[in-house]
Amino acid sequence: MATSTGGNPVLLIKKIAGVLLLILGLLLTATGVSLSYDGLTAIGAFLLVVGLVLLILKIVRRNQPLN
């Protein structure tokens, strides 16, 4: 149950950016693999990793105990 519903706009932006980077990374990776462009595949994989890191950081921050 949520005890604090005060939204932080920075965290919302990180969440949206993380999801968009995941989608863009997935599309670029799939396109790079199907067309066998190594550079496009690498950029897509990098964007996937950055998107995952942003989402993981948001989840870790949300699950920190309150002092």
N, CA, C and O atoms as a printed pandas DataFrame, in Angstrom:
     atom_number atom_name residue_name chain_id  residue_number  x_coord  y_coord  z_coord
0              1         N          MET        A               1    0.833   -1.165    0.000
1              2        CA          MET        A               1    0.000    0.000    0.000
2              3         C          MET        A               1    0.888    1.242    0.000
3              4         O          MET        A               1    1.858    1.308    0.755
4              5         N          ALA        A               2    0.575    2.199   -0.816
5              6        CA          ALA        A               2    1.380    3.405   -0.933
6              7         C          ALA        A               2    1.085    4.344    0.229
7              8         O          ALA        A               2   -0.062    4.718    0.476
8              9         N          THR        A               3    2.150    4.716    0.934
9             10        CA          THR        A               3    1.967    5.661    2.032
10            11         C          THR        A               3    2.202    7.085    1.583
11            12         O          THR        A               3    1.703    8.021    2.208
12            13         N          SER        A               4    2.949    7.265    0.517
13            14        CA          SER        A               4    3.234    8.591    0.001
14            15         C          SER        A               4    2.930    8.604   -1.489
15            16         O          SER        A               4    3.515    7.850   -2.266
16            17         N          THR        A               5    2.011    9.468   -1.869
17            18        CA          THR        A               5    1.662    9.546   -3.286
18            19         C          THR        A               5    2.203   10.805   -3.934
19            20         O          THR        A               5    1.851   11.125   -5.069
20            21         N          GLY        A               6    3.070   11.528   -3.208
21            22        CA          GLY        A               6    3.668   12.733   -3.776
22            23         C          GLY        A               6    4.559   12.364   -4.944
23            24         O          GLY        A               6    5.548   11.653   -4.768
24            25         N          GLY        A               7    4.222   12.836   -6.140
25            26        CA          GLY        A               7    4.977   12.474   -7.330
26            27         C          GLY        A               7    6.199   13.342   -7.508
27            28         O          GLY        A               7    6.167   14.540   -7.227
28            29         N          ASN        A               8    7.248   12.757   -7.962
29            30        CA          ASN        A               8    8.462   13.472   -8.292
30            31         C          ASN        A               8    8.573   13.489   -9.807
31            32         O          ASN        A               8    8.697   12.432  -10.424
32            33         N          PRO        A               9    8.532   14.674  -10.423
33            34        CA          PRO        A               9    8.540   14.735  -11.890
34            35         C          PRO        A               9    9.807   14.146  -12.506
35            36         O          PRO        A               9    9.765   13.639  -13.627
36            37         N          VAL        A              10   10.929   14.206  -11.792
37            38        CA          VAL        A              10   12.172   13.654  -12.329
38            39         C          VAL        A              10   12.049   12.143  -12.467
39            40         O          VAL        A              10   12.483   11.575  -13.469
40            41         N          LEU        A              11   11.458   11.482  -11.465
41            42        CA          LEU        A              11   11.296   10.041  -11.534
42            43         C          LEU        A              11   10.331    9.641  -12.650
43            44         O          LEU        A              11   10.524    8.618  -13.307
44            45         N          LEU        A              12    9.294   10.449  -12.862
45            46        CA          LEU        A              12    8.360   10.161  -13.948
46            47         C          LEU        A              12    9.057   10.290  -15.296
47            48         O          LEU        A              12    8.840    9.478  -16.196
48            49         N          ILE        A              13    9.891   11.306  -15.431
49            50        CA          ILE        A              13   10.623   11.492  -16.686
50            51         C          ILE        A              13   11.581   10.327  -16.912
51            52         O          ILE        A              13   11.719    9.858  -18.041
52            53         N          LYS        A              14   12.253    9.849  -15.846
53            54        CA          LYS        A              14   13.154    8.705  -15.977
54            55         C          LYS        A              14   12.389    7.455  -16.398
55            56         O          LYS        A              14   12.873    6.664  -17.208
56            57         N          LYS        A              15   11.196    7.286  -15.845
57            58        CA          LYS        A              15   10.398    6.109  -16.186
58            59         C          LYS        A              15    9.975    6.157  -17.656
59            60         O          LYS        A              15   10.103    5.167  -18.377
60            61         N          ILE        A              16    9.473    7.303  -18.089
61            62        CA          ILE        A              16    9.035    7.451  -19.484
62            63         C          ILE        A              16   10.234    7.315  -20.425
63            64         O          ILE        A              16   10.144    6.647  -21.455
64            65         N          ALA        A              17   11.348    7.943  -20.073
65            66        CA          ALA        A              17   12.544    7.853  -20.912
66            67         C          ALA        A              17   13.050    6.412  -20.977
67            68         O          ALA        A              17   13.483    5.958  -22.036
68            69         N          GLY        A              18   12.999    5.701  -19.871
69            70        CA          GLY        A              18   13.427    4.308  -19.854
70            71         C          GLY        A              18   12.589    3.434  -20.759
71            72         O          GLY        A              18   13.117    2.599  -21.493
72            73         N          VAL        A              19   11.284    3.624  -20.707
73            74        CA          VAL        A              19   10.387    2.828  -21.557
74            75         C          VAL        A              19   10.592    3.179  -23.029
75            76         O          VAL        A              19   10.629    2.291  -23.881
76            77         N          LEU        A              20   10.726    4.466  -23.326
77            78        CA          LEU        A              20   10.947    4.868  -24.725
78            79         C          LEU        A              20   12.291    4.357  -25.246
79            80         O          LEU        A              20   12.389    3.933  -26.397
80            81         N          LEU        A              21   13.322    4.396  -24.406
81            82        CA          LEU        A              21   14.616    3.867  -24.829
82            83         C          LEU        A              21   14.556    2.359  -25.051
83            84         O          LEU        A              21   15.198    1.839  -25.964
84            85         N          LEU        A              22   13.790    1.657  -24.221
85            86        CA          LEU        A              22   13.625    0.213  -24.430
86            87         C          LEU        A              22   12.951   -0.077  -25.771
87            88         O          LEU        A              22   13.387   -0.957  -26.513
88            89         N          ILE        A              23   11.906    0.655  -26.071
89            90        CA          ILE        A              23   11.181    0.439  -27.332
90            91         C          ILE        A              23   12.069    0.777  -28.521
91            92         O          ILE        A              23   12.156    0.004  -29.475
92            93         N          LEU        A              24   12.732    1.935  -28.466
93            94        CA          LEU        A              24   13.607    2.343  -29.567
94            95         C          LEU        A              24   14.775    1.382  -29.724
95            96         O          LEU        A              24   15.147    1.029  -30.843
96            97         N          GLY        A              25   15.353    0.959  -28.609
97            98        CA          GLY        A              25   16.458    0.007  -28.661
98            99         C          GLY        A              25   16.040   -1.327  -29.245
99           100         O          GLY        A              25   16.781   -1.939  -30.015
100          101         N          LEU        A              26   14.859   -1.772  -28.880
101          102        CA          LEU        A              26   14.348   -3.035  -29.419
102          103         C          LEU        A              26   14.129   -2.935  -30.926
103          104         O          LEU        A              26   14.486   -3.848  -31.672
104          105         N          LEU        A              27   13.548   -1.838  -31.366
105          106        CA          LEU        A              27   13.324   -1.652  -32.804
106          107         C          LEU        A              27   14.641   -1.569  -33.575
107          108         O          LEU        A              27   14.783   -2.189  -34.629
108          109         N          LEU        A              28   15.603   -0.806  -33.052
109          110        CA          LEU        A              28   16.886   -0.679  -33.748
110          111         C          LEU        A              28   17.651   -1.998  -33.764
111          112         O          LEU        A              28   18.277   -2.351  -34.763
112          113         N          THR        A              29   17.596   -2.721  -32.650
113          114        CA          THR        A              29   18.288   -4.008  -32.604
114          115         C          THR        A              29   17.670   -5.000  -33.585
115          116         O          THR        A              29   18.388   -5.697  -34.301
116          117         N          ALA        A              30   16.351   -5.064  -33.619
117          118        CA          ALA        A              30   15.682   -5.986  -34.541
118          119         C          ALA        A              30   15.965   -5.614  -35.994
119          120         O          ALA        A              30   16.192   -6.487  -36.831
120          121         N          THR        A              31   15.951   -4.320  -36.289
121          122        CA          THR        A              31   16.244   -3.877  -37.649
122          123         C          THR        A              31   17.695   -4.177  -38.019
123          124         O          THR        A              31   17.977   -4.644  -39.123
124          125         N          GLY        A              32   18.611   -3.906  -37.089
125          126        CA          GLY        A              32   20.025   -4.169  -37.354
126          127         C          GLY        A              32   20.322   -5.637  -37.561
127          128         O          GLY        A              32   21.144   -5.992  -38.406
128          129         N          VAL        A              33   19.656   -6.502  -36.795
129          130        CA          VAL        A              33   19.877   -7.944  -36.954
130          131         C          VAL        A              33   19.295   -8.436  -38.273
131          132         O          VAL        A              33   19.926   -9.223  -38.978
132          133         N          SER        A              34   18.086   -7.972  -38.609
133          134        CA          SER        A              34   17.451   -8.464  -39.835
134          135         C          SER        A              34   18.159   -7.958  -41.091
135          136         O          SER        A              34   18.191   -8.658  -42.104
136          137         N          LEU        A              35   18.724   -6.758  -41.038
137          138        CA          LEU        A              35   19.435   -6.214  -42.195
138          139         C          LEU        A              35   20.937   -6.442  -42.101
139          140         O          LEU        A              35   21.678   -6.031  -42.994
140          141         N          SER        A              36   21.393   -7.084  -41.047
141          142        CA          SER        A              36   22.799   -7.389  -40.740
142          143         C          SER        A              36   23.677   -6.136  -40.772
143          144         O          SER        A              36   24.733   -6.118  -41.406
144          145         N          TYR        A              37   23.220   -5.090  -40.076
145          146        CA          TYR        A              37   24.018   -3.886  -39.840
146          147         C          TYR        A              37   24.540   -3.959  -38.412
147          148         O          TYR        A              37   23.780   -3.832  -37.451
148          149         N          ASP        A              38   25.839   -4.162  -38.287
149          150        CA          ASP        A              38   26.417   -4.319  -36.960
150          151         C          ASP        A              38   26.316   -3.042  -36.131
151          152         O          ASP        A              38   26.054   -3.099  -34.929
152          153         N          GLY        A              39   26.522   -1.898  -36.764
153          154        CA          GLY        A              39   26.460   -0.626  -36.046
154          155         C          GLY        A              39   25.075   -0.345  -35.494
155          156         O          GLY        A              39   24.930    0.095  -34.353
156          157         N          LEU        A              40   24.064   -0.598  -36.300
157          158        CA          LEU        A              40   22.689   -0.374  -35.870
158          159         C          LEU        A              40   22.307   -1.335  -34.747
159          160         O          LEU        A              40   21.582   -0.961  -33.825
160          161         N          THR        A              41   22.787   -2.551  -34.824
161          162        CA          THR        A              41   22.534   -3.529  -33.769
162          163         C          THR        A              41   23.205   -3.096  -32.465
163          164         O          THR        A              41   22.617   -3.228  -31.392
164          165         N          ALA        A              42   24.423   -2.583  -32.552
165          166        CA          ALA        A              42   25.143   -2.133  -31.358
166          167         C          ALA        A              42   24.458   -0.929  -30.721
167          168         O          ALA        A              42   24.339   -0.864  -29.498
168          169         N          ILE        A              43   24.011    0.020  -31.529
169          170        CA          ILE        A              43   23.309    1.190  -30.996
170          171         C          ILE        A              43   22.007    0.759  -30.322
171          172         O          ILE        A              43   21.671    1.247  -29.243
172          173         N          GLY        A              44   21.286   -0.145  -30.952
173          174        CA          GLY        A              44   20.044   -0.644  -30.371
174          175         C          GLY        A              44   20.274   -1.363  -29.059
175          176         O          GLY        A              44   19.513   -1.182  -28.109
176          177         N          ALA        A              45   21.319   -2.180  -28.996
177          178        CA          ALA        A              45   21.638   -2.884  -27.756
178          179         C          ALA        A              45   22.037   -1.895  -26.662
179          180         O          ALA        A              45   21.667   -2.070  -25.501
180          181         N          PHE        A              46   22.782   -0.868  -27.026
181          182        CA          PHE        A              46   23.170    0.160  -26.055
182          183         C          PHE        A              46   21.948    0.881  -25.508
183          184         O          PHE        A              46   21.858    1.115  -24.303
184          185         N          LEU        A              47   21.010    1.236  -26.374
185          186        CA          LEU        A              47   19.792    1.911  -25.920
186          187         C          LEU        A              47   18.950    0.998  -25.028
187          188         O          LEU        A              47   18.332    1.461  -24.070
188          189         N          LEU        A              48   18.928   -0.285  -25.340
189          190        CA          LEU        A              48   18.231   -1.242  -24.469
190          191         C          LEU        A              48   18.836   -1.253  -23.071
191          192         O          LEU        A              48   18.112   -1.239  -22.076
192          193         N          VAL        A              49   20.150   -1.277  -22.998
193          194        CA          VAL        A              49   20.833   -1.307  -21.697
194          195         C          VAL        A              49   20.575   -0.017  -20.924
195          196         O          VAL        A              49   20.311   -0.062  -19.722
196          197         N          VAL        A              50   20.649    1.129  -21.596
197          198        CA          VAL        A              50   20.410    2.410  -20.922
198          199         C          VAL        A              50   18.972    2.472  -20.405
199          200         O          VAL        A              50   18.740    2.923  -19.283
200          201         N          GLY        A              51   18.010    2.027  -21.208
201          202        CA          GLY        A              51   16.625    2.005  -20.765
202          203         C          GLY        A              51   16.416    1.099  -19.562
203          204         O          GLY        A              51   15.690    1.456  -18.634
204          205         N          LEU        A              52   17.047   -0.067  -19.570
205          206        CA          LEU        A              52   16.946   -0.976  -18.426
206          207         C          LEU        A              52   17.560   -0.368  -17.176
207          208         O          LEU        A              52   17.002   -0.500  -16.087
208          209         N          VAL        A              53   18.698    0.293  -17.317
209          210        CA          VAL        A              53   19.350    0.906  -16.163
210          211         C          VAL        A              53   18.468    1.996  -15.566
211          212         O          VAL        A              53   18.342    2.082  -14.345
212          213         N          LEU        A              54   17.859    2.826  -16.402
213          214        CA          LEU        A              54   16.975    3.872  -15.882
214          215         C          LEU        A              54   15.800    3.275  -15.111
215          216         O          LEU        A              54   15.443    3.772  -14.043
216          217         N          LEU        A              55   15.205    2.223  -15.641
217          218        CA          LEU        A              55   14.076    1.601  -14.952
218          219         C          LEU        A              55   14.516    0.902  -13.666
219          220         O          LEU        A              55   13.807    0.950  -12.661
220          221         N          ILE        A              56   15.669    0.263  -13.693
221          222        CA          ILE        A              56   16.170   -0.403  -12.485
222          223         C          ILE        A              56   16.482    0.617  -11.399
223          224         O          ILE        A              56   16.184    0.384  -10.228
224          225         N          LEU        A              57   17.081    1.748  -11.775
225          226        CA          LEU        A              57   17.366    2.789  -10.790
226          227         C          LEU        A              57   16.087    3.338  -10.176
227          228         O          LEU        A              57   16.052    3.646   -8.984
228          229         N          LYS        A              58   15.040    3.462  -10.979
229          230        CA          LYS        A              58   13.764    3.952  -10.455
230          231         C          LYS        A              58   13.178    2.954   -9.468
231          232         O          LYS        A              58   12.678    3.345   -8.413
232          233         N          ILE        A              59   13.234    1.681   -9.798
233          234        CA          ILE        A              59   12.688    0.647   -8.914
234          235         C          ILE        A              59   13.481    0.573   -7.612
235          236         O          ILE        A              59   12.894    0.454   -6.538
236          237         N          VAL        A              60   14.815    0.643   -7.698
237          238        CA          VAL        A              60   15.648    0.593   -6.502
238          239         C          VAL        A              60   15.364    1.787   -5.603
239          240         O          VAL        A              60   15.253    1.642   -4.386
240          241         N          ARG        A              61   15.249    2.956   -6.200
241          242        CA          ARG        A              61   14.971    4.165   -5.405
242          243         C          ARG        A              61   13.599    4.063   -4.744
243          244         O          ARG        A              61   13.440    4.476   -3.595
244          245         N          ARG        A              62   12.618    3.527   -5.440
245          246        CA          ARG        A              62   11.272    3.413   -4.886
246          247         C          ARG        A              62   11.232    2.423   -3.726
247          248         O          ARG        A              62   10.438    2.595   -2.801
248          249         N          ASN        A              63   12.064    1.400   -3.758
249          250        CA          ASN        A              63   12.033    0.357   -2.733
250          251         C          ASN        A              63   12.951    0.631   -1.553
251          252         O          ASN        A              63   13.101   -0.232   -0.688
252          253         N          GLN        A              64   13.569    1.803   -1.488
253          254        CA          GLN        A              64   14.411    2.128   -0.339
254          255         C          GLN        A              64   13.526    2.381    0.884
255          256         O          GLN        A              64   12.471    3.005    0.770
256          257         N          PRO        A              65   13.953    1.901    2.040
257          258        CA          PRO        A              65   13.155    2.120    3.251
258          259         C          PRO        A              65   13.153    3.594    3.646
259          260         O          PRO        A              65   14.139    4.305    3.448
260          261         N          LEU        A              66   12.043    4.035    4.203
261          262        CA          LEU        A              66   11.935    5.410    4.688
262          263         C          LEU        A              66   12.617    5.512    6.035
263          264         O          LEU        A              66   12.516    4.605    6.860
264          265         N          ASN        A              67   13.318    6.624    6.262
265          266        CA          ASN        A              67   14.007    6.834    7.552
266          267         C          ASN        A              67   13.203    7.722    8.450
267          268         O          ASN        A              67   13.622    8.008    9.572
